[in-house]
Amino acid sequence: MTLHHLVRAPKIKLEKNPLLLLLHGYGSNEEDLFSFASELPEEYYVISARAPYDMGFGSYAWYAINFDADENKFSDIPQAQQSRDLIANFIDELVANYPIDPSNVTLIGFSQGTILSYSVALSYPEKIQRVVAMSGYLNTEMVKPNFETNNFSNLKIFASHGTVDQVVPVDWARKAAPALTQLGIEIVYKEYPVGHGVAPQNFYDFKNWLQQ
């Protein structure tokens, strides 16, 4: 399969089980979000994917982030678009290899994983039903052209951010809700008094949202 991944099989076996696909942040790996797999609802396959670009020392990225002389950050958009399609194809592979319900797929992203989750969901809404978007932002340059014409009637999003995040400014995250609402996408947006991380309340809130 195209992406190295960890699997927690569902404790409640159905004919076809729903999927939670975890996408880690820049410089992290598949172990990171998988650490809370045991806390996630028991009927799901929980699969944590490793990003394709190896940065050494157990660190991986979905795309490069480059700095210029003025210390401005630039995302490698072509790499991000490749990763977007890689994830979309990986979902097809998972559905082919595990008894996963293709009409019940949720992406859970953190930071760079969130940026990719938005890109995949908006590019391929027929593959994704829900997105949990933590500590990231919406970058429409990474989404397929003319995505606005897609049918988003089955897509729901839970987005969250720390108000004192020094890595991804909260102002960037706040732009997602109005943009997605304009596309007719149902979105819940919450903020927590933390930095670039997942607050316990944030975890509890998105878990509740999933179970509704």
C-alpha positions in Angstrom: 0.0 0.0 0.0 1.2 3.5 -0.8 1.5 4.9 2.7 3.0 3.2 5.8 0.3 3.1 8.4 -0.8 1.8 11.9 -4.1 0.1 12.4 -6.4 -0.2 15.3 -9.1 -2.7 14.3 -12.7 -1.9 15.5 -13.7 -3.6 18.7 -17.3 -3.7 17.5 -17.2 -5.7 14.3 -19.8 -4.8 11.6 -20.1 -6.1 8.0 -18.4 -2.8 7.0 -16.9 -0.5 9.6 -16.5 3.3 9.5 -13.0 4.7 9.2 -11.1 7.4 11.1 -7.9 8.2 9.1 -5.4 10.2 11.1 -3.0 12.6 9.4 -0.2 14.0 11.5 1.6 17.3 11.4 4.8 18.5 9.8 7.9 16.9 11.3 5.9 14.3 13.2 5.0 10.7 12.3 2.1 8.1 12.4 2.7 7.3 16.1 1.8 10.8 17.2 -2.0 10.9 16.7 -2.2 7.1 17.1 -1.4 7.6 20.8 -5.1 8.4 21.4 -6.5 5.6 19.1 -7.6 3.6 22.2 -9.8 6.5 23.3 -11.7 6.7 20.0 -15.1 5.1 19.4 -15.0 1.3 19.2 -16.9 0.8 16.0 -14.2 2.6 13.9 -11.1 1.4 12.1 -8.5 3.9 13.3 -5.7 4.1 10.8 -2.8 6.5 11.2 -0.8 7.3 8.0 2.8 8.3 7.7 3.5 11.3 5.4 5.7 10.5 2.4 8.6 12.9 2.8 11.3 11.7 5.1 13.0 14.5 7.1 15.2 12.0 9.1 15.1 11.1 12.8 11.6 9.7 12.6 10.2 13.0 11.2 8.0 13.2 8.1 6.1 15.8 6.1 3.2 15.9 3.7 5.0 18.7 1.8 8.1 20.9 2.3 7.9 24.3 4.1 10.7 26.6 2.9 11.9 29.8 4.4 13.2 32.8 2.5 15.9 35.4 3.6 13.2 37.4 5.4 12.1 34.2 7.3 8.8 34.1 5.4 7.4 30.6 5.2 6.4 29.1 1.8 4.5 25.9 1.3 5.5 23.6 -1.6 2.1 23.6 -3.3 2.9 21.0 -6.0 4.1 18.6 -3.3 1.0 19.3 -1.3 -1.2 18.6 -4.3 0.7 15.3 -4.8 0.1 14.3 -1.2 -3.6 15.3 -1.5 -4.0 12.8 -4.3 -1.9 10.2 -2.5 -4.2 10.3 0.5 -7.3 10.1 -1.8 -5.8 7.0 -3.5 -4.8 5.6 -0.1 -8.4 5.8 1.0 -9.4 3.6 -2.0 -6.6 1.1 -1.0 -7.9 0.9 2.5 -11.5 0.3 1.3 -10.1 -2.5 -0.9 -8.0 -4.1 1.8 -10.1 -3.7 4.9 -13.9 -4.2 5.5 -14.4 -0.4 5.6 -17.6 1.4 4.7 -16.7 3.8 1.9 -19.7 6.0 2.7 -18.4 6.6 6.3 -14.9 8.0 6.1 -13.6 10.7 8.5 -10.3 12.5 8.3 -8.7 13.6 11.5 -5.9 16.1 10.9 -3.5 18.0 13.0 -1.6 21.1 11.7 -0.2 20.2 8.2 -2.5 17.1 8.4 -5.5 19.5 8.8 -4.4 21.5 5.7 -4.3 18.3 3.7 -7.6 17.0 5.2 -9.3 20.2 4.0 -7.7 19.8 0.5 -8.7 16.1 0.2 -12.3 16.7 1.4 -12.9 19.7 -0.9 -11.3 17.9 -3.9 -13.0 14.6 -3.3 -16.1 15.1 -1.3 -17.6 11.9 -2.6 -14.9 10.0 -0.6 -15.0 12.0 2.7 -18.0 12.4 5.0 -16.4 14.2 8.0 -13.3 16.1 8.8 -11.8 16.9 12.2 -9.5 19.8 11.5 -7.2 20.7 14.4 -4.7 23.5 14.5 -4.5 24.0 10.8 -6.0 26.3 8.1 -7.7 26.2 4.7 -5.4 26.7 1.8 -7.4 26.6 -1.4 -4.3 26.6 -3.6 -3.9 23.0 -2.6 -7.5 22.0 -3.6 -8.3 20.8 -7.1 -9.3 23.5 -9.6 -13.1 24.4 -9.8 -13.7 22.6 -6.5 -16.5 25.1 -5.7 -18.7 23.2 -8.2 -18.4 19.9 -6.2 -21.4 18.5 -4.2 -20.7 19.1 -0.5 -24.1 18.1 0.8 -22.7 15.0 2.7 -19.6 16.8 4.2 -19.5 17.9 7.8 -16.5 19.6 9.5 -15.3 20.1 13.1 -12.5 22.7 13.2 -10.6 23.8 16.3 -7.7 26.0 17.2 -5.7 27.2 20.1 -6.0 31.0 20.7 -2.3 31.3 21.6 -1.0 29.1 18.8 2.5 30.4 17.8 2.9 28.0 14.8 -0.3 28.6 12.9 -1.9 32.0 13.8 -5.5 31.6 15.0 -6.5 34.4 12.5 -5.7 31.9 9.7 -7.9 29.2 11.2 -10.8 31.6 11.7 -11.1 32.1 7.9 -12.1 28.5 7.2 -15.6 28.7 8.8 -17.0 31.6 6.7 -15.4 30.2 3.5 -16.8 26.7 4.1 -20.2 27.9 5.1 -20.4 29.8 1.8 -19.9 26.5 0.1 -22.9 25.1 2.0 -20.7 22.9 4.3 -21.9 22.3 7.8 -19.1 23.4 10.1 -18.6 23.6 13.9 -15.7 25.8 14.9 -14.2 26.0 18.4 -11.3 27.7 20.1 -9.4 26.7 23.2 -6.9 28.7 25.4 -3.9 26.6 24.3 -0.9 26.8 21.9 -0.2 24.4 19.0 -1.6 21.2 20.5 -4.8 19.4 21.3 -6.4 20.4 24.6 -8.2 17.6 26.5 -11.5 19.6 26.1 -10.9 19.7 22.3 -10.4 15.9 22.2 -13.6 15.4 24.2 -15.6 17.9 22.0 -14.6 16.3 18.7 -15.2 12.8 20.1 -18.7 13.9 21.1 -19.3 15.5 17.7 -18.3 12.2 16.0 -20.7 10.2 18.1 -23.6 12.5 17.3 
